[in-house]
Each structure stands twice: as structure tokens, then as C-alpha cells.
Amino acid sequence: MIGILAGAAGQLIPGAVSVDIGRHDSDKSCEKALSTVAGIIDGTGSLGAAFGQILIGYLASYDW
């Protein structure tokens, strides 16, 4: 249950942020800006998830 609740927040918040930033009044080409912002946010999240797995493997090698 916790995974479902945490996953939903992790999916919805970046999506809402990217739409809000991509539809800012300063840029008239909304579709292109929205796509760029969504790609940057999604790519950053994917890199963070990959780095987290590497970090867990590195920390697991220490004797706690």
C-alpha cells in the first residue's frame, strides 16, 4: 500500500509541474516547451533512480 501511495505522488507531482512550467505565458509555443520540460524532468528522475541503485550497492558493501 505504501508503494502505491508513494508512486502516485512521484508520478503526479512532476507531471503537474512540467505542465505548469511548459504553459507559462512567456513562451507562445506551448507544445514544444511542454515536451522539453517534461523530458527534462522525466530524464532527471530516471537518472536519479539509476544513481540511487548504484549508491545502494556501494553502501551495501560496508559492514554496518
GROMACS elastic network, one bead per residue, 0.5 to 0.9 nm:
[ bonds ]
;  ai    aj funct       b0    kb
    1     4     6  0.52498   500
    1     5     6  0.64035   500
    1     6     6  0.87065   500
    2     5     6  0.51401   500
    2     6     6  0.60324   500
    2     7     6  0.83291   500
    3     6     6  0.51690   500
    3     7     6  0.58065   500
    3     8     6  0.84159   500
    4     7     6  0.51338   500
    4     8     6  0.61266   500
    4     9     6  0.88073   500
    5     8     6  0.53145   500
    5     9     6  0.66051   500
    5    10     6  0.87673   500
    6     9     6  0.53637   500
    6    10     6  0.61998   500
    6    11     6  0.87337   500
    7    11     6  0.61439   500
    7    12     6  0.85740   500
    8    11     6  0.51746   500
    8    12     6  0.59917   500
    8    13     6  0.83979   500
    9    12     6  0.52515   500
    9    13     6  0.58143   500
    9    14     6  0.84818   500
   10    13     6  0.60690   500
   10    14     6  0.68986   500
   10    15     6  0.89312   500
   11    14     6  0.61593   500
   11    15     6  0.65144   500
   11    16     6  0.89820   500
   12    15     6  0.51727   500
   12    16     6  0.61453   500
   12    17     6  0.86039   500
   13    16     6  0.52052   500
   13    17     6  0.61243   500
   13    18     6  0.85990   500
   14    17     6  0.50236   500
   14    18     6  0.60236   500
   14    19     6  0.85731   500
   14    38     6  0.79581   500
   14    41     6  0.67634   500
   14    42     6  0.76601   500
   14    45     6  0.89574   500
   15    18     6  0.52570   500
   15    19     6  0.62873   500
   15    20     6  0.86209   500
   15    38     6  0.70584   500
   15    41     6  0.84377   500
   15    42     6  0.86112   500
   16    19     6  0.52304   500
   16    20     6  0.61155   500
   16    21     6  0.86290   500
   17    20     6  0.50730   500
   17    21     6  0.60909   500
   17    22     6  0.83235   500
   17    37     6  0.89233   500
   17    38     6  0.85337   500
   17    41     6  0.88392   500
   18    21     6  0.51955   500
   18    22     6  0.57540   500
   18    23     6  0.84345   500
   18    34     6  0.65636   500
   18    35     6  0.84679   500
   18    36     6  0.88278   500
   18    37     6  0.55309   500
   18    38     6  0.51111   500
   18    39     6  0.87386   500
   18    40     6  0.88864   500
   18    41     6  0.71066   500
   19    22     6  0.50374   500
   19    23     6  0.60576   500
   19    24     6  0.87400   500
   19    34     6  0.60109   500
   19    35     6  0.88424   500
   19    37     6  0.79496   500
   19    38     6  0.74240   500
   20    23     6  0.55039   500
   20    24     6  0.66499   500
   20    34     6  0.84645   500
   21    24     6  0.54738   500
   21    33     6  0.82744   500
   21    34     6  0.73578   500
   21    37     6  0.72102   500
   22    25     6  0.89693   500
   22    27     6  0.81258   500
   22    30     6  0.61850   500
   22    31     6  0.77105   500
   22    32     6  0.81382   500
   22    35     6  0.75398   500
   22    36     6  0.78448   500
   22    37     6  0.60609   500
   22    38     6  0.78903   500
   23    26     6  0.84764   500
   23    27     6  0.73896   500
   23    28     6  0.82874   500
   23    29     6  0.85729   500
   23    30     6  0.54367   500
   23    31     6  0.81595   500
   23    33     6  0.73291   500
   23    34     6  0.65330   500
   24    27     6  0.61592   500
   24    28     6  0.82824   500
   24    30     6  0.78383   500
   24    33     6  0.88477   500
   25    28     6  0.68078   500
   25    30     6  0.88002   500
   27    30     6  0.65281   500
   27    33     6  0.74120   500
   28    31     6  0.88881   500
   28    33     6  0.86825   500
   29    32     6  0.58028   500
   29    33     6  0.63672   500
   29    34     6  0.86123   500
   30    33     6  0.51917   500
   30    34     6  0.58018   500
   30    35     6  0.84263   500
   31    34     6  0.51157   500
   31    35     6  0.60980   500
   31    36     6  0.85952   500
   32    35     6  0.51731   500
   32    36     6  0.61827   500
   32    37     6  0.86585   500
   33    36     6  0.51146   500
   33    37     6  0.61036   500
   33    38     6  0.84406   500
   34    37     6  0.53026   500
   34    38     6  0.60050   500
   34    39     6  0.84624   500
   35    38     6  0.51960   500
   35    39     6  0.60405   500
   35    40     6  0.86136   500
   36    39     6  0.51597   500
   36    40     6  0.62062   500
   36    41     6  0.86844   500
   37    40     6  0.51564   500
   37    41     6  0.61714   500
   37    42     6  0.84802   500
   38    41     6  0.52468   500
   38    42     6  0.59619   500
   38    43     6  0.83384   500
   39    42     6  0.51444   500
   39    43     6  0.58064   500
   39    44     6  0.83609   500
   40    43     6  0.51362   500
   40    44     6  0.60417   500
   40    45     6  0.85957   500
   41    44     6  0.51797   500
   41    45     6  0.62645   500
   41    46     6  0.87187   500
   42    45     6  0.51146   500
   42    46     6  0.62350   500
   42    47     6  0.86976   500
   43    46     6  0.50561   500
   43    47     6  0.61753   500
   43    48     6  0.85165   500
   44    47     6  0.51548   500
   44    48     6  0.60975   500
   44    49     6  0.86330   500
   45    48     6  0.50249   500
   45    49     6  0.61964   500
   45    50     6  0.86816   500
   46    49     6  0.51117   500
   46    50     6  0.62550   500
   46    51     6  0.85928   500
   47    50     6  0.50841   500
   47    51     6  0.60415   500
   47    52     6  0.84405   500
   48    51     6  0.50874   500
   48    52     6  0.60090   500
   48    53     6  0.87395   500
   49    52     6  0.50465   500
   49    53     6  0.64939   500
   49    54     6  0.89206   500
   50    53     6  0.53098   500
   50    54     6  0.65647   500
   50    55     6  0.87554   500
   51    54     6  0.51056   500
   51    55     6  0.60929   500
   51    56     6  0.86095   500
   52    56     6  0.61159   500
   52    57     6  0.86662   500
   53    56     6  0.51249   500
   53    57     6  0.63608   500
   53    58     6  0.86852   500
   54    57     6  0.52149   500
   54    58     6  0.62631   500
   54    59     6  0.87159   500
   55    59     6  0.60833   500
   55    60     6  0.84424   500
   56    59     6  0.51359   500
   56    60     6  0.59462   500
   56    61     6  0.87853   500
   57    60     6  0.51324   500
   57    61     6  0.67088   500
   58    61     6  0.56234   500
   58    62     6  0.76578   500
   59    62     6  0.56721   500
   59    63     6  0.87928   500
   60    63     6  0.75300   500
   60    64     6  0.84956   500
